Amino acid sequence: MKITVNGTISEEALKVVLNTQKSKVKTITEFCKNEKLEHLSYKDNELEFEYQKESKPDVLKKSKVEVRNHAEGN
């Protein structure tokens, strides 16, 4: 995420700006997930955001091993 502020702002104003941007990012992310988009670029006068679909790492499945107990005395 990239936020550009021209000039100096107070800490309270910065918190408001960041919370607004956080809300926008959440909305964009939810939209992309619902629409199954892999990539989206968004830019307005306050926010520049790149959405990239999260790739899930390949999970190796453990195979089950059958254990047999052999009877003694063979």
C-alpha positions in Angstrom: 0.0 0.0 0.0 1.2 3.5 -0.8 -0.2 6.6 0.8 0.9 10.1 -0.3 0.3 13.1 2.0 1.1 16.6 0.8 2.1 18.7 3.7 2.1 18.1 7.4 -0.8 16.5 9.3 -1.5 15.8 12.9 -1.3 12.3 14.5 -5.1 12.2 14.8 -5.6 13.1 11.2 -3.0 10.4 10.2 -5.0 7.8 12.1 -8.2 8.8 10.3 -6.5 8.6 7.0 -4.9 5.2 7.8 -8.2 3.8 9.0 -10.0 5.0 5.9 -7.3 3.4 3.7 -7.5 0.2 5.7 -11.3 0.1 5.0 -10.7 0.6 1.3 -8.1 -2.1 1.2 -10.5 -4.5 2.9 -13.3 -3.7 0.5 -11.0 -4.2 -2.5 -9.6 -7.5 -1.1 -13.1 -8.9 -0.4 -14.3 -7.9 -3.9 -11.3 -9.6 -5.5 -11.8 -12.7 -3.5 -15.6 -12.8 -4.3 -15.0 -12.2 -8.0 -12.0 -14.7 -8.0 -9.6 -12.1 -9.4 -5.9 -12.8 -9.4 -4.7 -9.2 -9.7 -6.1 -5.7 -9.4 -4.5 -2.3 -9.4 -6.3 0.5 -7.6 -5.3 4.2 -7.5 -7.1 7.3 -6.4 -5.8 10.6 -5.0 -5.2 9.1 -1.6 -4.5 5.4 -2.1 -2.4 3.2 -4.4 -3.0 -0.5 -3.9 -2.0 -3.7 -5.7 -4.1 -6.8 -5.0 -2.4 -10.1 -5.7 -4.1 -13.4 -5.0 -2.4 -15.2 -2.2 -0.9 -18.5 -3.5 -1.3 -21.4 -1.1 1.8 -23.5 -0.7 1.6 -27.0 -1.8 0.7 -29.2 1.1 2.1 -32.7 1.0 -0.4 -35.3 2.2 0.9 -37.9 4.5 -0.1 -41.4 3.3 -1.4 -43.8 5.8 0.8 -46.8 6.5 -0.9 -50.1 7.4 0.8 -51.8 10.3 0.4 -55.6 10.6 1.4 -57.6 13.6 2.7 -61.0 12.6 1.9 -63.9 14.9 4.9 -65.4 16.5 5.8 -69.1 16.0 6.0 -69.4 12.2 
